[in-house]
Structures are given as C-alpha cells and as structure tokens.
C-alpha cells in the first residue's frame, strides 16, 4: 500500500496552490520528512492533473529508442530528473535516474529490453522463411550496418557533449575563462 493516499496528497497540493500555506509550513503541519516530497506532488499535479497524484496501476514499457533519447537528453542538458520527466510526459523521475545509472555503468545495451522468465528447455523448430534474393540480403545487411553506425555516432555525440559540459563546468569552478 502507498504511504500517502491520493486524498491526502490532493489536500496538501490544493492548500499550497490556493495560497493558504507554503512548503515549509505544510511540511511541518503534516509531518512530512522533507519539502521535496511536497514539491514533487505539486509538480506532478501541475503536469498531469489529478492523475499525477494517483498511484499508477499499469506497468509502462518504454522502447529502447525512447530510453536512449531521454538519457541523451539528460546528459546533454542541465535539467533535473523531475523536470525531464515532466517534459517527456512521464510521472516517474526515478525511472530516468535508473536508466542514466545503467547507461553510465554498461552503456546503451543496458537500456535494451530483457527477456523475462526462465529459458525454455525445449527448443522450438524455426519457421521456414522464404529465401531472400541476394539483392534483398545485401540491402538488409547494409541497412543494419547504417543503423548500428548511426547509433554509435549518437552515443559518441552525447559523450562528447557531456565531456564538453564537464570541462566548462570545471573551468567555471576554477575561475578560468576560455
């Protein structure tokens, strides 16, 4: 069961939005651990309405391309997970944080969907496919190579942008200007 009910969240958010109280006052009044929880609820309500405060019962599956896009967006911009989640229409900034962490640890392959469950003991016979012509085989192989190269270049571009951002950040800290 969720720690805070929808009604409780809605009550606090409406109190804040009506101007009845601020973050600190509401946090102390209702004994919340920190103001960040209340801020998250308010942002979710502003972004998604009542649905942003309700606990989602459906498990969303995101494609590899979407995950990679979101991770690259996070690494190349200076927005928080919460802001990015609202921008891409998600209500779960923790998922983005996990994707970024996985990406940093194992690269883009960590974002690919994984098969669930146990491996089958009996192998099924493969379906007989119609033989392709040599031209179709060559075209499909060329297309696959282009897609792989495109993905590698995107990753390299995101890496270089992040490296540049870190260098500029370091120079700003040390007071040097280029």
C-alpha beads as a LAMMPS data file, in Angstrom:
LAMMPS data file: protein, C-alpha beads

178 atoms
177 bonds

1 atom types
1 bond types

-500.0 500.0 xlo xhi
-500.0 500.0 ylo yhi
-500.0 500.0 zlo zhi

Masses

1 110.0

Atoms # bond

1 1 1 0.000 0.000 0.000
2 1 1 1.187 3.522 -0.751
3 1 1 2.450 5.561 2.155
4 1 1 0.291 8.597 1.338
5 1 1 -3.234 8.417 -0.033
6 1 1 -4.472 10.306 -3.055
7 1 1 -6.840 12.355 -0.873
8 1 1 -4.006 13.403 1.453
9 1 1 -1.792 14.472 -1.448
10 1 1 -4.648 16.362 -3.097
11 1 1 -5.430 18.179 0.182
12 1 1 -1.836 19.401 0.576
13 1 1 -1.494 20.411 -3.066
14 1 1 -4.735 22.397 -3.041
15 1 1 -3.734 24.118 0.206
16 1 1 -0.474 25.183 -1.415
17 1 1 -1.988 26.221 -4.756
18 1 1 -4.736 28.230 -3.039
19 1 1 -2.031 30.204 -1.262
20 1 1 -3.061 29.031 2.203
21 1 1 0.452 27.915 3.172
22 1 1 3.991 27.421 1.900
23 1 1 6.225 24.379 1.563
24 1 1 7.826 24.617 4.999
25 1 1 4.574 25.213 6.869
26 1 1 2.759 22.320 5.191
27 1 1 5.744 20.013 5.714
28 1 1 5.760 20.724 9.454
29 1 1 1.966 20.719 9.812
30 1 1 1.539 17.294 8.218
31 1 1 4.886 15.891 9.447
32 1 1 6.375 15.124 6.045
33 1 1 10.060 14.095 6.060
34 1 1 11.071 16.881 3.648
35 1 1 9.711 19.613 1.421
36 1 1 10.955 17.780 -1.685
37 1 1 8.088 15.291 -1.424
38 1 1 5.549 18.107 -1.447
39 1 1 7.355 19.823 -4.327
40 1 1 7.243 16.565 -6.323
41 1 1 3.494 16.220 -5.720
42 1 1 2.857 19.822 -6.754
43 1 1 4.929 19.450 -9.940
44 1 1 3.168 16.179 -10.786
45 1 1 -0.216 17.815 -10.231
46 1 1 0.712 20.792 -12.402
47 1 1 1.982 18.498 -15.154
48 1 1 -0.660 15.758 -15.134
49 1 1 -3.570 16.977 -13.005
50 1 1 -5.286 14.521 -10.667
51 1 1 -3.663 11.605 -12.496
52 1 1 -0.244 12.856 -11.355
53 1 1 -1.157 12.267 -7.715
54 1 1 -2.736 8.847 -8.198
55 1 1 -0.678 5.718 -7.929
56 1 1 -0.372 4.148 -11.349
57 1 1 -1.585 0.564 -11.549
58 1 1 -0.300 -0.047 -15.044
59 1 1 3.261 -1.020 -15.838
60 1 1 4.584 1.032 -18.709
61 1 1 7.155 -0.385 -21.082
62 1 1 9.345 2.122 -22.883
63 1 1 11.190 1.367 -26.095
64 1 1 14.960 1.271 -26.328
65 1 1 14.950 4.322 -28.606
66 1 1 12.850 6.345 -26.130
67 1 1 15.107 5.405 -23.203
68 1 1 18.229 6.302 -25.185
69 1 1 16.662 9.610 -26.248
70 1 1 15.780 10.506 -22.639
71 1 1 19.229 9.541 -21.327
72 1 1 20.978 11.562 -24.044
73 1 1 18.677 14.493 -23.289
74 1 1 19.552 14.308 -19.593
75 1 1 23.295 14.059 -20.252
76 1 1 23.371 16.956 -22.706
77 1 1 21.167 19.370 -20.784
78 1 1 21.253 20.628 -17.247
79 1 1 17.760 19.747 -16.113
80 1 1 16.730 17.672 -13.130
81 1 1 15.181 14.238 -13.413
82 1 1 11.827 15.716 -12.309
83 1 1 11.848 18.441 -14.977
84 1 1 12.895 15.994 -17.669
85 1 1 10.194 13.522 -16.649
86 1 1 7.554 16.234 -16.970
87 1 1 8.954 17.313 -20.353
88 1 1 8.742 13.820 -21.854
89 1 1 5.367 13.032 -20.271
90 1 1 6.486 10.658 -17.520
91 1 1 5.478 10.793 -13.882
92 1 1 8.402 8.721 -12.647
93 1 1 11.722 10.556 -12.440
94 1 1 13.245 7.576 -10.609
95 1 1 12.998 5.516 -13.795
96 1 1 15.077 8.118 -15.649
97 1 1 17.653 8.089 -12.840
98 1 1 17.923 4.294 -13.163
99 1 1 18.288 4.485 -16.946
100 1 1 21.075 7.070 -16.627
101 1 1 22.824 4.984 -13.985
102 1 1 22.575 1.816 -16.107
103 1 1 23.784 3.732 -19.170
104 1 1 26.827 5.042 -17.306
105 1 1 27.663 1.587 -15.951
106 1 1 27.146 -0.610 -19.016
107 1 1 26.495 1.639 -21.991
108 1 1 23.446 1.714 -24.247
109 1 1 22.966 -2.062 -24.231
110 1 1 21.794 -1.792 -20.619
111 1 1 18.700 0.059 -21.884
112 1 1 17.615 -2.731 -24.212
113 1 1 14.610 -4.792 -23.069
114 1 1 15.472 -8.014 -21.294
115 1 1 13.568 -11.274 -21.634
116 1 1 11.674 -12.244 -18.531
117 1 1 11.332 -15.688 -17.032
118 1 1 13.154 -18.925 -17.400
119 1 1 14.728 -20.077 -20.641
120 1 1 12.692 -22.773 -22.392
121 1 1 14.078 -26.298 -22.122
122 1 1 12.676 -27.465 -25.439
123 1 1 13.741 -25.530 -28.472
124 1 1 11.037 -24.869 -30.979
125 1 1 11.787 -25.587 -34.623
126 1 1 12.447 -22.405 -36.541
127 1 1 9.885 -21.344 -39.095
128 1 1 10.819 -21.810 -42.693
129 1 1 11.250 -18.373 -44.202
130 1 1 11.131 -17.667 -47.866
131 1 1 14.627 -17.409 -49.289
132 1 1 15.633 -13.835 -49.990
133 1 1 17.306 -12.775 -53.149
134 1 1 20.939 -11.724 -52.964
135 1 1 19.997 -8.088 -53.530
136 1 1 17.485 -8.132 -50.623
137 1 1 20.087 -9.741 -48.340
138 1 1 22.685 -7.138 -49.272
139 1 1 20.204 -4.283 -48.775
140 1 1 19.092 -5.517 -45.374
141 1 1 22.713 -6.020 -44.258
142 1 1 23.649 -2.525 -45.446
143 1 1 20.654 -1.037 -43.640
144 1 1 21.590 -2.851 -40.432
145 1 1 25.157 -1.542 -40.653
146 1 1 23.896 2.017 -41.190
147 1 1 21.599 1.754 -38.171
148 1 1 24.460 0.481 -35.993
149 1 1 26.749 3.260 -37.198
150 1 1 24.028 5.851 -36.581
151 1 1 23.546 4.606 -33.009
152 1 1 27.309 4.636 -32.334
153 1 1 27.578 8.196 -33.667
154 1 1 24.666 9.333 -31.495
155 1 1 26.300 7.843 -28.423
156 1 1 29.654 9.381 -29.308
157 1 1 27.981 12.763 -29.830
158 1 1 26.233 12.569 -26.436
159 1 1 29.519 11.561 -24.789
160 1 1 31.406 14.469 -26.342
161 1 1 28.696 16.935 -25.340
162 1 1 28.814 15.679 -21.763
163 1 1 32.620 15.890 -21.759
164 1 1 32.459 19.476 -23.000
165 1 1 29.849 20.377 -20.383
166 1 1 32.013 18.902 -17.620
167 1 1 35.095 20.746 -18.899
168 1 1 33.229 24.061 -18.984
169 1 1 31.822 23.384 -15.527
170 1 1 35.322 22.659 -14.221
171 1 1 36.693 25.825 -15.808
172 1 1 33.890 27.863 -14.279
173 1 1 34.675 26.432 -10.835
174 1 1 38.368 27.257 -11.161
175 1 1 37.610 30.757 -12.452
176 1 1 39.309 30.259 -15.797
177 1 1 37.715 31.550 -18.979
178 1 1 38.456 30.291 -22.452

Bonds

1 1 1 2
2 1 2 3
3 1 3 4
4 1 4 5
5 1 5 6
6 1 6 7
7 1 7 8
8 1 8 9
9 1 9 10
10 1 10 11
11 1 11 12
12 1 12 13
13 1 13 14
14 1 14 15
15 1 15 16
16 1 16 17
17 1 17 18
18 1 18 19
19 1 19 20
20 1 20 21
21 1 21 22
22 1 22 23
23 1 23 24
24 1 24 25
25 1 25 26
26 1 26 27
27 1 27 28
28 1 28 29
29 1 29 30
30 1 30 31
31 1 31 32
32 1 32 33
33 1 33 34
34 1 34 35
35 1 35 36
36 1 36 37
37 1 37 38
38 1 38 39
39 1 39 40
40 1 40 41
41 1 41 42
42 1 42 43
43 1 43 44
44 1 44 45
45 1 45 46
46 1 46 47
47 1 47 48
48 1 48 49
49 1 49 50
50 1 50 51
51 1 51 52
52 1 52 53
53 1 53 54
54 1 54 55
55 1 55 56
56 1 56 57
57 1 57 58
58 1 58 59
59 1 59 60
60 1 60 61
61 1 61 62
62 1 62 63
63 1 63 64
64 1 64 65
65 1 65 66
66 1 66 67
67 1 67 68
68 1 68 69
69 1 69 70
70 1 70 71
71 1 71 72
72 1 72 73
73 1 73 74
74 1 74 75
75 1 75 76
76 1 76 77
77 1 77 78
78 1 78 79
79 1 79 80
80 1 80 81
81 1 81 82
82 1 82 83
83 1 83 84
84 1 84 85
85 1 85 86
86 1 86 87
87 1 87 88
88 1 88 89
89 1 89 90
90 1 90 91
91 1 91 92
92 1 92 93
93 1 93 94
94 1 94 95
95 1 95 96
96 1 96 97
97 1 97 98
98 1 98 99
99 1 99 100
100 1 100 101
101 1 101 102
102 1 102 103
103 1 103 104
104 1 104 105
105 1 105 106
106 1 106 107
107 1 107 108
108 1 108 109
109 1 109 110
110 1 110 111
111 1 111 112
112 1 112 113
113 1 113 114
114 1 114 115
115 1 115 116
116 1 116 117
117 1 117 118
118 1 118 119
119 1 119 120
120 1 120 121
121 1 121 122
122 1 122 123
123 1 123 124
124 1 124 125
125 1 125 126
126 1 126 127
127 1 127 128
128 1 128 129
129 1 129 130
130 1 130 131
131 1 131 132
132 1 132 133
133 1 133 134
134 1 134 135
135 1 135 136
136 1 136 137
137 1 137 138
138 1 138 139
139 1 139 140
140 1 140 141
141 1 141 142
142 1 142 143
143 1 143 144
144 1 144 145
145 1 145 146
146 1 146 147
147 1 147 148
148 1 148 149
149 1 149 150
150 1 150 151
151 1 151 152
152 1 152 153
153 1 153 154
154 1 154 155
155 1 155 156
156 1 156 157
157 1 157 158
158 1 158 159
159 1 159 160
160 1 160 161
161 1 161 162
162 1 162 163
163 1 163 164
164 1 164 165
165 1 165 166
166 1 166 167
167 1 167 168
168 1 168 169
169 1 169 170
170 1 170 171
171 1 171 172
172 1 172 173
173 1 173 174
174 1 174 175
175 1 175 176
176 1 176 177
177 1 177 178
